[in-house]
């Protein structure tokens, strides 16, 4: 495992993407296939199913070191991470004895722990700690608890493998996507330039759009239209579609069956049986890319309805009627078992229309309609009306774009509506994690209900380091009560929060939940009495419930990029 730990050190020691890729290339060139397979598994974000908890590690470390619980808690409060705290307490300062390979550690030591009683697990783990260096202990602890991660994106891993093998990065990404078990044989096939057969049950790597951000100081549609023209060029090079508020998915119909994959690389076929049944009507050898939505009366339901579907592994017939789902297709990645991703978007769209037109109607498969516009100011007006139709904004796609993998700038942009905002009062704070473990960075905010402040949101992002230090200093001087790591503070500081959506929630005291809340700015110009009220949020929720209209009918055609 020493080579993998050295790779971890190299990646952790730099913020340079090129340096990280160089370290990955060096590792994969030298690693045995079985070790390389496990390395790709962890570095691409996959994790072992957790069977040892952080609480187990804390207990075993206290037993080994003799530290009382209160002293371990103080150590943890300074470090902010259980795995790192334990490693610092039990690991050797010198290089440890980890002569076993990564594969041997995982397959001969870590995975067999699942079959042992808790006391036997404790004995084994404490014995390993005494043989390992601090960093080796840290990596081991993260693997044991299913929490291993390091500062590399999976695209960096695929790029490094592409350099090592000479294969295109997109081919590497496709071969390692989905659910697979690390082994020497799997790795050899995945990096074999002569390998032609691919698993027909696997999705393609998703192509992700970049957010389109313009100058916020010029909100009118004409000025914004000028910015769009300067940024993107003529309108006839672009296709506009609504940005749906669902979950991204790929639907595959091959001889082996029907498969619905989420963007998180999970198979969710059984959670949407009506989509799976309808997919059997698709021609074999077809892969669709699109959005899963709950849909009723010509318009999308709120995301909260879809969340209920996602929470059911095997939904009942009544549940299917209560929360009906559709697959809003916006791209065709495979047709007739042939990869279509290098075809122009306009050509893929035309082929997609042919496929969907051949289905029995009405169908749960729908084609995402083009949004007609003939000027950038007109597009900006459409974006501002997006919430009226229950969508998040617009997608802009260049008509001559291929379907790439990962997040690439230039051809696909997401142009979302501006977030909702409210002014809220800081009520509680607790320390962050990692490098912010010694600072109060996780905040709870409230709004007024009569003369009482009611918690409505938690947020921990949006402030600069300088502002975080100022708020941390203020919290320490204005604490009213302590509840373990949480401090309640004097209700004086006001912050403007941004959020994407609002939904009813019986689990919260406020009876509502904000989606993706984050701090937009510190309102030092406002007193706490000037913060917003719960009534304002309730009115916003009511407006959303009553104000969503059916989407306008699609108009216009998707022209080829070279069409006059």
N, C-alpha and C positions, 0 to 999 in steps of 0.2 A: 504493500500500500504506500510505500515511501514515495514512489514516483507520482502517484495521484496527489498525495499531500503536498509535494513540491509544486505540482501544477496549481493547486489551490493557493499556495503562498504567492506564486508568481502573478496569478490573476488578482488576488486580493491586494497586492502591493502597488497596483497601477490603475490609473483612470484612462489610460490610452487604449482605445479599441484595437489599434494595430499591434500594440505590445501584447494584448491578451490573445489576439489571433495567432501571433508568432509563438506564444507559449503553447497554445493548443496544437499548432502544427508540429512543434517539436515533440510534444507528448505522443500524438497519434502516430508519428513516424516510428517511434521506438516501442510503443506498447504492444503487448501480445493481443491477439484478436479478442480473447475473452475479457481482458482488462479494458480494452477500448470500448467494447460493447457496454460494460457497466458504466464507464466514464460518460459515454454519450447519454445513457439513461438518466444519470443524475444531472449532468450539465444542461440537458434540454428541458429540465423542469419536472421530470417524473420522480416519484417518491415511493419508498416502500410504505406499505400499509402499516400504520403505527400500532405497535404492540407493547412498547415501553413508553411511559409517560414522563414528562418533565418532573412530576412529583416523585416518580421512582428514582430518577437520577439525583434529585435533591436528598432524598432519604439515604441512598447508598453512599453518597459523598459525605454526608454528616457521619454515617457509621464508620467510614474509612478514616476520616480526619479527626473525629471526636469533637467537631464544632457543635455548639448548641444551636438550636433553631434560630434564635434571635440574631446570632452573629452571622450565620449563613444568609439570613434575610438582609442584613446590612451590606454584606458583600454583593449580593444580587442587586441591591438598589444602586450600587456604584457602577456595576457592569451592565445590567439591563438585559441579560440573556442567560438563561439557565445553563445551556450547553457550554458557553464560554466561562461562566462562573465556576462550574464544576471542573473544567479543564485546567483553569488557573490554580485551583486548589489541589488537584490530585495528580496532574501531569508532571513529568520530569522536565527539568530545565534543559538537560542535555538531550541529544537525539535519542529517541526511543528505539525499541527493538520491534520493528514492524516489517520483518523480512518477508512475511507472507505477501503474495500478490493481492491486488484488489479483488480479483475473483475468489481467491481462497478465503479472504476475510469475509466476504459476503456469503458465499455458498457453504463454507465449512464452519463458520463461526456465528455470524449475525443471524442469518435466516433460521438455522436450527434452534435458536433461542425460543422461537414461537412454540416449540413442543415442550418446553421446560416449565416447571413450577416457578413461582416468583422468587423463592429463596435460591433456587439453582441459577436463575437469571442473574440475581444479585452477586452471587459468588463468582460467576464467570466474568461479568462486567468489571467488578472491582479488581479481579486479577489482571484483566487487560489494561486497565488504567495504569497500574503500577509498572507496566512494561513500555508505556508509550510516552512520547514527548507531549508538550502542551498542545501544539497544533494538531497532532495525531489524535489526541483525546477529543479535541473540539470536533474534528471531522467525524470521528466515530460517534460521538454523542448526537450530532445532527442526523446521521444515518439511522441511529437507533430510534429516534423519536419521529422519523419521517418528516424532518424539517430542513433537510439539506438544501442550501441554495448558495450561489456565489454570483458575483457581479458579471455574468455573461448572459447575453441573449442567445436563444437557440440559433438565431441566424448567424451569430459568430461561430458557433460550433459547426454548422453546416458549411460555412465559408472555409473554415480550416480544413474540414474533410474534403472539400472540393479541391483545395490546393494539394492535399496529400495524394488524392486518387486521380486527379485530372478529370473527374466527372463534373458536369454542370451543377451549380449549387441547387438549382430547382430539382434536379434528379435526386440528389442527396436528400433534400427536404422531403420529397415524396416517399422515398424508401424508409425514412425513419418516422414518418407521421403515424399517429394512431397507437393502438395497443400492441406492444411486442415484448417478448421476453429476452433479456440479454443473454447471449451465448456466443461462443466463437463462431459457430456455423452461421448464425444470423448475421453477424457483423461481416463475415467474409462475403456473403451474398450481397449485402447492402452496399459494399464498396467495390464490388467486382465490375470493372468496366464492360465485361462481356455479358453480364447478366441482363437479359431482356424481359423476362417475365416479372410482372408486378402483381401484388395481391389485389384482386379485383374488389375486395371488400374495404379497401382503404380509401379515404378521401384524398383530394389534392391539397397541398398547402394553400391556405387562404391568402388572397390578395387583399391588403388592408389599405384604406385611404388615409391620407394625412389631413389634419384639420386645416382649413383655410382661414387664416387670421389676417384681418385688415386693420387699418388705422381706426381705433374706436372713437377718435375725436371728431369724425365726420360721419354722423349717423344718417344723413338724408340719402335717399335712394339714388339721386343723380350723382353725388360725389362718390358714393360707394360703387356705383356702376362704372365710373371712370377708373377707380382702383382695380376693379375686376378686369376691365379691358386691358389696362396696362400689365396686369399680372398674367392673364390667360389668353389674350389675343381675340380674334374674331369669334363671335358666338356660334357660327356654323361649324366650328371644329369640335363642339361639345354636345354631349347628351346630359340633360338634367332629369333626375328622378327624385321622388320623395325619399327622405331618410327615415326608414321605418324603425319604430321603437319596439323591436322584438329581440330574438336571439338569432344569430347567424347560424346557418346550417348548410350541409350538403346532403342531397338525396341521391343515392346510388341505386340503380337497378341493373343487376348483372345476373348471369345464369345461376350464381351461387345464392341469390336472394336479394332482398331489399334492405338497405342500410341507411339510417339517418344519423349523421354525425353532427355534433355541435362544434363550434369553433374551438372549444376547450379540449377537443379530441376525445370526446366521450360519445359512445353509441347510445342514442336516446330513442331508438326505434320503438321500443315498447311503451314509452311514455306518450307517443302520438300514434295510436293504432289506426286512426282514420287516415292519416297521411300515408302510413305504410301500406294500407290496403289499396288506396288510390294509386300508389306508385307502381303497383303491379300492372297498371294499364300503360305505363311508359314503355317505350321500346327498350329492349335489352341493350346494354352497353351505353347507357345514358347516365351522366352525372350533372345534376343541377346545383347551382349555387344560389342561395336566397335567404329569406328571413322567415322565421316561424312566428306567426302572430295569432292572437285570439281576435276573432273577427265577427262582427254582428251588424246587420242592416247596412251594409255598404261602407263600413268604416272600421278602423282598428280599435280594439278595446284597449284600455290602459295596460301598461306593463304589469301592474299588480295582478291582473287577471291571468296573465301568462305565468307569473310566478306560482300561482296555485296549481297550474298544470305541471310545472317543473317539480313540484313537491310530491307528485304521485307517480310511483313507478308503474302501477297497473291501474289506470283510472277506470272507474265504473262507467256504465252507459249513461247514467244520470249526470255524472260529472262531465262527460263528453258533450252532452246537450247543453249543460250550463256554461261551459267554456269552450265553444267550438274553435278549432284551430284551422288555419290555412297555411300553405307554403307559398310565399310571394317570391317567385323566381325572378332573378335579374341577370343570370348568366348561364351559359351552357359550356361546361368544361370538357365533356366527352360525348361523342355521338357515334353510334355504330362501333363501339369499342376503340375509337380513334381519339387521341388527345387533340382537342380543339383550342388549347390555350394560346397557341401562337397565331391563330386567326385574328383578324381585326375585330374589335368590339362590335362594330356595325354588322359584320357577317355573323358573329355568334348570336347576336340579338335576332336576326332574321331566321336563323336555324332554330332558335329557341321558340319563336312564334309558331313555326311549323310543327314542332313537337307538341306544344300545348294545344294547338288547334285540333290535333288529332284525338284528344281525350273526350270522353263523354262529358256533356255539360248538364248542370253546373258541376264544376270540379273544385276540389280543395286546392288545386294547383292553379295559381294565377300568375300572369306575367306583370312584373312591375311596370306601370305605365310611364311613358315619357311625359315630362312636364314641358309643355310648349312655351317658348319665350323667343322673342325676336330682338331683344336688347338686354344689356346687363342691368340697367335700372329696373326693367320689368322683372328680371329674375330676383332682384333684391326685394321688390314688393311681394313676390311670391314667397320668398323665404320668411318674410315678416308675418305672412298669413299662415305659416305652417302649423302652428299650435291650434289654429281654428279647425284643422282637419285631423288632429290627434297624431301628428308626426313630429319628428325632431328637427326638421330642416330639410336640406337638399343634399343630394349627391351629384357631383359633377365629374363626368368621365369623358376623356378624350375618345372620339369615335374611332381613331385608328390605333387604339391601345391594345396590346396583347394582355393576357391574364398572367400577371407575374406572381411571385410568392413573397410573403412578408409585406412590410410597410415600405413603400417606395414613393418618393416625391415626384410630382410632375404630371402624372396622367389621371390619377383618381384623387379627388378632394371631397371631404365632408364639410359642408357649409351649414353649421347648425344655427338654430335660433339662439338669441341671447338668453342666458339663464335667468330664472327668477331671482330676486334678491329680497332680503329683509334685514332689518337692524335688530340685533339680539344682544342680550346681556350675558357676560361671562359669569357662570354660577359655580362650576367645579373644574378642577384641573388635576391631572395626574402625570407622572413622568412618562416620557416616551420610551423607545427601545433603541438598542444599538448605540450609535454615537450620541444620541439625545437622551440616554438613560438617566443622566444627571440633571436634566432640564424638564420643567413642566411644559409639555407641548401638546398634550391630549386634552381638549377642552369640551365642556358641556355648556350649552347656551340655552337661555330661556327668553320667553316673551311674556307680556303682561296679560293676565286674566283678572280683570278688576284690579285689586291692589296686590295681587300675588304674581310672582314670576314662576312660570311653568316651563320645565325643560322641554325643548322641542328638537334639539339636534346635537350631535357630537361632531367635532371637526378637528383635524390635526394638520392640515396643510394650507398653505397660502401665505404664510408670513415669511419675511426674510430672516436670516440668522440674527441680524441686528435687532429686529423687532421681537423675535423670540426671546432673546436675552433680556430685553427691557420688560416684557410681560412676565418672564420667570422671576425677575427681581421684584416686580410689583406683587406677584402672587405670594412670595415668601413673606412679604411685609404686611399683607392684608388677609392672611388666613384667619378664618373664623372657627372652623372645626376640622378635625382630621378623621377620616374613615379608612384605616389602613393606608394605602398609598395615595388615596384621594383626599384632596383638600377642598373644602368649601370656602369661598372668598366673599369679600364684601361686594355686593352687586353694583358695581360702579363702571366697569369698562364695557364699552359698546363696540361691537364689530359688525360690519356688513358681511352677511353670508350669501353666497351664491348656491343655487341648487337647481337640479334639472326638472324635478317633478314633485308632485305632492299627492298623497293617497291616504285614505282612511286607515287607521291601525288601532284595533282594540287593545293591543299589547302596550301601548304607550299612554302615559298619563294625559298627554295632550289630545289623545284619540286621533292623531294623524302622524304620518311619517314623511320626511323629506328625503328625496333621492339624490345621492352624491353631494351632500353638503360640504362646502369648503369655505375657507375664509377668503373674502375678496379684499378687505382692507380694514384697518383699525380706525374707527370713527372717534378720534380724539376730540372732534368738534361737538360731540353730542353727550348729553347726560343720560343716565339710565332711564329716566322718566320719558325720554324721547324715543325709546325703542318701540318696536312694533308690538301689536297685540295679537292674541290668539284669534280674536274675532276677524282680523284682517286675513289670517291664513284660512279660517273657515270659509270666508267669503270667496277666497281664491279657489278653494276646493269645490265649492258649489258652482262657481262659474265654469270650472273645467267639466264638471259633470253635466251641465246643461248646454255648454257652448260648442261641443264637438259636432261638426257637420259631416255629412257624407262627402267623400272625395269628389272633386270635379271629374267629369268624364275626360278620358285621355283624348288628346287631339294632336294632330301632326304625325308625321312618319319619321322613323329613324333612317336618316339618309346615310348613304355610304360617304366616307370622308372625301372621296374624289368626285362626288356628284355635284353638278353645277346647280 
